[in-house]
């Protein structure tokens, strides 16, 4: 299968640079397998990207052994949004090649509310008011994730 995406090595990949702390990001979760950070152009506050720490371009490229741990973390983040941000639900999506802005597998996890204005796939992007709002959402999600993880170990 031929890809229209430019070849990007882990050295050049913007998300790999985030993993290596070469580029700043608003991280909300990290473990041995993955890293989650707030999207720079969110659909709504709390919209985050969950990435494997190793460079894989698409879901198809992800080794089978990483599928379960990565999606377990996606599930944790979705729960954190519902609980911490009082979201009525979440939208969880992956683009493979088409509409994939960065050729590094990433899962969008977006908090949703009824009548939030998202219709189809033509979504207006929302911006954070300022860095204080970004930090507030970041801290809230981090705290909620920690709480949910501690509940799992009861």
N, C-alpha and C positions, 0 to 999 in steps of 0.2 A: 504494500500500500504506500502510495506516495503522499507525502505531507506538504501542504502549502506553507506551513510554518517555517520560519527561518531556523536553522540549526543553532541551538543555544547550548553551550556547555555549562556545567555547574559553576565554572569560574565566572562566566558572564551573566548568569541567570540572576535577575533581580530578587527572586525569592530565596535563592541560595545565599545571596548577599545578606538578606535579612537573617537567615539561620546563623550565618557567621558573624552577625552583629556589625557588619560593614555599612549597613544602611539602617537608619532608625525606623522603628515601628512601634505600634502600641500593642504589645503582646498581652493576650489574656489567658493563654494556656500553653503549657509546654510539658512534654514528657520525652522519653527516649526515642519515640517514633515520630512525633509530630509537633507542630508549632501552630498556634492560632493567633491571629492579630486582626485588629480592626481594619476594615477596608478603607482605603484613602478616599474612595468615591462611593459612599454607602447609599443603598436604597433607603434605609432608615437607620437611625442611631442603633448601634449594636451589630450591624451587618459585619460579619467577620469572614475571614478566609482561613481554612484549616489546610495545612500542607504537610506532606511527609517531609522529614528533614533531609532525606536523601533525594537527589534529583531524578524524578521520573516525569516524563512529559505528559502522559495521559493515564487514565484509569486502566487502560489496556496494558500499559507498561508496568504497572504496580505488581510486585511479586505477591502471589497468593497469601503468603504468610503475613503480609502487612495489611491485607484487606480488613480483617476482623479488628485489629487494634485501632486502625484509622477510623473505621466507622463507629466503633465503640466511643471514640472521642467526639465524633460528629454528634452522636446521640447525647452525650454529656452536654455539649455546647447548646444543642437545641433545648434540652431541659432547662439549662441555666437561663436561656433567654425567656422562656415561658415563666419561670419562677422569678428571676431577678428583674426582668424588664416588664413583667406583667403582660407579656405577649399572649395573644389568644392562640397562636400557633406559630409555625416557622415554615419558611421555604428553604429547602435544601437542594442545591443544584451543582452539577459539574458540567463544564463544557469540555469536550474532547475535540481539539483542533479548531472547529468552527466556533467563532466568538470567544476563543480562548486568548485573552489578552497577553498572558504570560505563559510560555510553553513549559510550565511546571505544574503538575497536577495540583489543583486547588478546589476545595469544596466551599461553595458559598453557603453560609448559614445566615438567614435573614429573619428577624422577628417580624411577625405579621399580626395585623388587627383587621377585623371586619371593616369593610369600607375604607381601607387604607389607600385606595387609589391605584393599586397595582392591577392592571388588566392586561391579559395576554403577555407579550414579551416586549412591550414598548413602555419602559418604566422611566419616569423622571428620577434623576438622582437627587438625593437630599444632601445637604452639607451640614456639618456640625457648625454650631454658632461660633464656637471658638475652641481653643485648646482646653479650657476648663471643662467644657461639655465632653470632649473626647476623654479626658482623664477621669471624669465622673463615670462615664459608661464603662471605661476600661476597669476601674476599681470595683464597680458594682458587679461586673461579670466575673472578675477574678475571685471576689469574695463568694459569689454564688457557686462557682465551680468548686472552690475549696469546700464549701458546705456540702454540696452534693457528693463529692468524693468521700468526705468523712462519713456521710450517711451510708455509703456503699460498704464501708468497712465495719459496720455495727455487728 
